[in-house]
């Protein structure tokens, strides 16, 4: 009798990976992840991940709360395929995704994790989830922190209609044009427009937003949410200019604009 196929668990991780200085103590997992997530993560032995190193660090923290079902060195941890540097991202071929999900055919549950927060949201793991559905696997999302939703809730902006637009162009001219385009859309539709940036470019993005948005447009910045010292501010651009806020270049931030 063949084994029932395994499930694909979407396992959230804390938002602090890559944001803590050397020697800093991360906040306890129990502050940001429900017990169910820790129990499921501790019991899984097969993983599909963005980065094997940070996943092992996450599992070590899980083990400190709930003992792992198998020693870390015996875990099967497969990394998502990455496009060559400098090339546009395209979905991996189904054949590659099938290999990642192959343990499910033998009855193994698989955990999917992102670098931080909810997997498959602003994250390449969405391709794995799509393919799991096509293969008839059960997909089980677990509750955990999402930087985008936390930032939206804290912004006071329209939570009924919003869009995540990802990264803005790095080129100054193209970025300015995109900012004005998103501002016009936000004013016309009333829809909140949300974006992120690589942390070291956060100060440059904030400066560009303040330079190119209209004074009455509302701008929200949420920085390091769930971390010690995390904060969020949501004001009209004119008030931001009167009371500037420095952004660290090593902590993730979420930016949002609304028509005011």
Helices and strands as residue ranges (DSSP letters): E 8-10, G 29-31, H 35-43, E 46-49, H 52-63, G 72-74, E 76-79, H 94-105, E 110-113, H 126-134, E 139-141, H 147-155, E 162-167, H 172-189, E 192-196, G 199-201, H 202-212, E 218-223, E 231-236, H 237-242, E 253-258
